[in-house]
Amino acid sequence: MSIKISNDSSTNTRIAQALGICRSIAACNERLARSNDVHALTAALMLPCYQADLRRLARELTNAEQDELRSVLRRLENVEPPLPRRQALSAVH
């Protein structure tokens, strides 16, 4: 599926970065929920880093970019398997 984002390349870059971080957060949450191995430990260590990166990037986004990111995340929620409620909230905070 192709998701259309605005034409501005810096906006595309920031939104793409935010989406990548959201996917990493979701992957960490999924690993933590399913496993208790070394990969879960790595996920537990990386999760706060990803969350901090997302908060930092979110502060840099304009209001229009934040709206666009929310819109893309909502569309992805409808395409990809749904995340458990706790994971979905973690991805956007």
Contacts in CASP RR format, 6 or more apart in sequence:
PFRMAT RR
TARGET T0000
AUTHOR 0000-0000-0000
METHOD contacts of the structure
MODEL  1
MSIKISNDSSTNTRIAQALGICRSIAACNERLARSNDVHALTAALMLPCY
QADLRRLARELTNAEQDELRSVLRRLENVEPPLPRRQALSAVH
1 79 0 8 1.000
3 72 0 8 1.000
3 75 0 8 1.000
3 76 0 8 1.000
5 11 0 8 1.000
5 12 0 8 1.000
5 15 0 8 1.000
5 16 0 8 1.000
5 68 0 8 1.000
5 72 0 8 1.000
6 12 0 8 1.000
6 15 0 8 1.000
6 64 0 8 1.000
6 68 0 8 1.000
11 62 0 8 1.000
11 64 0 8 1.000
11 65 0 8 1.000
11 68 0 8 1.000
14 57 0 8 1.000
14 60 0 8 1.000
14 61 0 8 1.000
14 65 0 8 1.000
15 61 0 8 1.000
15 65 0 8 1.000
15 68 0 8 1.000
15 69 0 8 1.000
15 72 0 8 1.000
17 57 0 8 1.000
18 54 0 8 1.000
18 57 0 8 1.000
18 58 0 8 1.000
18 61 0 8 1.000
18 69 0 8 1.000
19 69 0 8 1.000
19 72 0 8 1.000
19 73 0 8 1.000
19 76 0 8 1.000
21 50 0 8 1.000
21 53 0 8 1.000
21 54 0 8 1.000
21 57 0 8 1.000
22 54 0 8 1.000
22 73 0 8 1.000
22 91 0 8 1.000
22 92 0 8 1.000
24 46 0 8 1.000
24 50 0 8 1.000
25 47 0 8 1.000
25 50 0 8 1.000
25 51 0 8 1.000
25 54 0 8 1.000
25 87 0 8 1.000
25 90 0 8 1.000
25 91 0 8 1.000
26 83 0 8 1.000
26 87 0 8 1.000
26 90 0 8 1.000
26 91 0 8 1.000
27 43 0 8 1.000
28 43 0 8 1.000
28 44 0 8 1.000
28 46 0 8 1.000
28 47 0 8 1.000
28 50 0 8 1.000
29 43 0 8 1.000
29 47 0 8 1.000
29 83 0 8 1.000
29 84 0 8 1.000
29 86 0 8 1.000
29 87 0 8 1.000
29 90 0 8 1.000
29 91 0 8 1.000
30 83 0 8 1.000
30 87 0 8 1.000
31 39 0 8 1.000
31 40 0 8 1.000
31 42 0 8 1.000
31 43 0 8 1.000
32 40 0 8 1.000
32 43 0 8 1.000
32 44 0 8 1.000
32 47 0 8 1.000
33 84 0 8 1.000
33 87 0 8 1.000
34 40 0 8 1.000
51 90 0 8 1.000
51 93 0 8 1.000
54 91 0 8 1.000
55 93 0 8 1.000
58 66 0 8 1.000
61 69 0 8 1.000
70 92 0 8 1.000
73 91 0 8 1.000
73 92 0 8 1.000
77 83 0 8 1.000
77 88 0 8 1.000
82 88 0 8 1.000
83 91 0 8 1.000
END
